[in-house]
């Protein structure tokens, strides 16, 4: 029994670390963004961290109020409304009513789309 648990733990330990490596290889984290901005501007990381947090908080706050956010040359953050629907819970073999709800939506600006159009994605 303990051998199975040990193998199970080793498997998921390896799987988790490989997943984390893949995640960090392709996605910039908030900490990395703060570090890059600090290097390029010469300001300290703490100040940049507060600014980045402030931008994110204001972005989320505006969207929670239902106000769209437009960043010229980058894109717009808006809300889309999903209609009410009936979904299925396959495990319980029942139907569930999903009410109408809003989801955040990002639409990139044409200028931004043109800049990234020919970028090759690393796999």
JONOR-V319046 format. One record per residue. RES is the residue in one small letter. PHI is phi in whole degrees, 0 to 359 (none if undefined). D_LAST is the distance of its C-alpha to the last C-alpha in Angstrom with 2 decimals. Layout:
res,phi,d_last
RES,PHI,D_LAST
RES,PHI,D_LAST
//
This chain:
res,phi,d_last
x,none,38.43
x,292,37.20
x,295,35.14
x,297,33.26
x,296,32.70
x,297,31.53
x,297,29.03
x,301,27.87
x,295,27.50
x,298,25.68
x,299,23.21
x,287,22.52
x,296,22.62
x,293,19.87
x,299,17.82
x,297,18.41
x,290,17.45
x,295,14.15
x,297,13.44
x,296,14.71
x,299,12.62
x,297,9.33
x,298,11.27
x,290,12.52
x,290,9.44
x,249,8.23
x,238,11.77
x,275,14.99
x,276,17.90
x,297,21.44
x,297,22.59
x,292,20.06
x,298,21.11
x,299,24.71
x,298,24.24
x,297,22.76
x,294,25.64
x,298,28.15
x,294,27.19
x,286,27.32
x,261,30.58
x,88,32.38
x,277,33.30
x,283,33.07
x,299,30.29
x,297,32.87
x,296,34.00
x,297,30.54
x,300,29.69
x,296,32.82
x,293,32.00
x,299,28.48
x,300,30.01
x,297,32.79
x,297,30.56
x,296,28.62
x,298,31.97
x,292,33.57
x,300,30.73
x,296,30.97
x,299,34.76
x,296,35.05
x,291,32.91
x,297,34.93
x,283,38.02
x,90,36.60
x,267,36.36
x,287,33.44
x,240,31.85
x,247,31.23
x,243,29.46
x,306,30.25
x,85,27.40
x,245,24.77
x,159,25.61
x,233,27.80
x,252,27.73
x,226,30.03
x,250,30.97
x,246,30.83
x,259,33.30
x,264,32.44
x,291,35.50
x,294,37.12
x,208,36.22
x,254,36.99
x,249,34.15
x,246,34.39
x,262,34.08
x,293,33.36
x,295,34.31
x,274,37.60
x,53,38.17
x,221,39.30
x,255,38.60
x,230,37.77
x,273,38.62
x,260,35.92
x,287,37.73
x,299,36.79
x,208,34.45
x,258,32.52
x,229,28.81
x,289,27.20
x,219,25.54
x,245,23.79
x,241,24.25
x,290,22.76
x,289,25.37
x,303,25.40
x,302,25.27
x,292,22.04
x,300,20.48
x,296,21.62
x,290,20.04
x,258,16.47
x,304,16.87
x,261,15.44
x,287,12.56
x,272,9.30
x,278,6.36
x,281,3.80
x,245,0.00
//
